[in-house]
Amino acid sequence: MQFEGFTWPEQFLVVSTPYDLARHGFTLNAYVADPTEWAAVFKMPDAGPPGLWRLAFPCDPGLPDDDLLAPRAVQARMQGFLPKEPDYEIRYQSIYRVHQRVASEWRRGRVLLAGDAAHLNNPLGGFGLNSGIHDAVNLAGKLARVWRGEDSEALLDLYVQQRRKTTIDQVQAMSIRNKRLLEERDPAVQKARMEELMAIAADPQRARAFLLDSSMIAGLRRSQEIVQ
């Protein structure tokens, strides 16, 4: 099975700290748009409050991992994001490559793919995990019917048709769009996109459609409309 798509040239630096960013107004999932120093912020569970805050930064692909992960370099990225004294406590730091790929086949006989085995995308928007859950729910219901003898194995092909199409049409497209929005360098394009978002927010019908798309509810409904 081919893993079709591409790998972004940039690497991501991921840093986790217990420092509570909520005191500075950051929400559980926030994005900072900037052409060169954008950031994604996620609140993660931990042993107790205030939880763990995980940040993703773009990295120069020409630098070796050891330089990017050096404590001084990691601290500099965090201080550039939000200066504070004393230095940040860093629990974890890692480098990873970002992919936009979808498997060419999701079923071969008794083997079916779902989640990261079937598709990979950049993390901006949380589409990978959530679409993986959608895969699992969709497949589990169909697999149960086949296992109980209530339907033929052809039902498993319907899982592939429903979820693979949604992954390509929605998950890949929206995650690519999110990354490009954050790193856009042209001020005119930035302004136009911000004005478009403001116009959407001001229109209840457009705002509802936007939220249904970004929450993946609309894609889930469209996938259920595929019946063969």
C-alpha positions, -999 to +999 in steps of 0.1 A: +000+000+000+014+034-010+014+063+015+006+090-011+011+127-004+041+148+007+063+157+036+067+194+045+102+207+044+099+223+078+104+204+110+084+211+142+099+217+176+075+206+203+080+218+238+060+209+270+060+230+301+039+230+333+039+268+334+002+279+332-003+299+301-040+304+310-029+333+332-019+351+301-052+345+283-043+314+263-072+290+257-070+252+256-062+253+219-047+285+205-027+296+174-004+325+170-001+336+133+032+349+122+051+345+089+083+332+105+076+325+142+041+311+143+031+288+172+004+263+181-005+260+218-023+230+233-034+223+269-026+187+278-036+166+309-009+160+336-006+146+371-026+176+384-033+213+378-024+234+359-018+205+334+008+206+308+011+232+280+025+219+247+038+243+221+048+236+185+072+259+166+085+258+131+122+250+127+149+256+102+152+223+083+189+230+078+198+228+115+207+195+131+184+181+158+210+185+186+212+223+180+174+227+179+170+206+211+198+222+231+184+236+264+196+271+256+179+270+221+146+256+235+146+283+263+152+310+236+122+298+216+100+299+248+112+333+258+106+346+223+071+333+226+064+348+260+092+363+281+093+355+317+115+351+348+128+327+358+134+303+329+106+279+319+106+244+334+107+221+303+094+186+307+098+174+272+112+186+239+113+168+205+116+173+168+093+157+143+087+158+106+052+168+093+034+147+067+003+151+045-003+115+034-032+091+027-028+054+021-037+044-014-057+014+000-075+011+033-085-025+030-069-057+017-088-088+027-090-090+065-067-061+070-082-026+074-064+006+081-076+035+103-062+065+121-025+073+116-020+040+097-044+053+070-036+091+070-012+116+084-015+154+085+000+184+103-013+189+138-028+224+133-065+219+141-064+185+158-078+168+127-056+138+128-067+124+162-104+133+157-106+119+122-090+087+136-118+084+161-143+089+133-126+061+115-128+038+145-165+045+152-174+040+115-155+008+112-165-007+145-202-005+137-197-021+103-173-047+115-197-058+143-225-063+117-202-085+095-189-104+125-225-112+137-235-123+102-259-094+097-242-081+066-217-092+040-180-082+039-188-057+012-199-034+041-162-030+049-156-015+015-183+011+023-161+021+054-132+027+030-153+048+006-168+069+034-137+076+054-110+078+027-130+104+007-137+125+038-100+124+048-089+137+014-117+162+009-118+176+044-090+166+068-061+171+044-075+202+028-083+219+062-050+211+079-030+223+049-051+255+049-045+261+087-007+258+083-006+282+054-028+307+073-004+308+102+027+313+081+014+336+054+040+363+047+020+387+024+004+415+045-023+420+019-033+383+020-032+383+058-055+413+059-079+397+033-081+365+053-087+383+085-115+403+069-130+372+056-130+355+090-146+387+105-173+386+078-180+350+085-182+356+123-207+385+117-230+363+096-249+337+117-255+313+088-219+314+075-205+312+111-226+281+117-214+265+085-178+274+094-181+258+128-197+227+114-168+223+090-140+231+115-155+208+141-156+180+114-193+175+120-202+185+084-176+161+070-190+133+092-225+139+079-213+140+043-195+107+047-227+091+059-244+102+027-221+078+007-241+046+005-221+026-021 
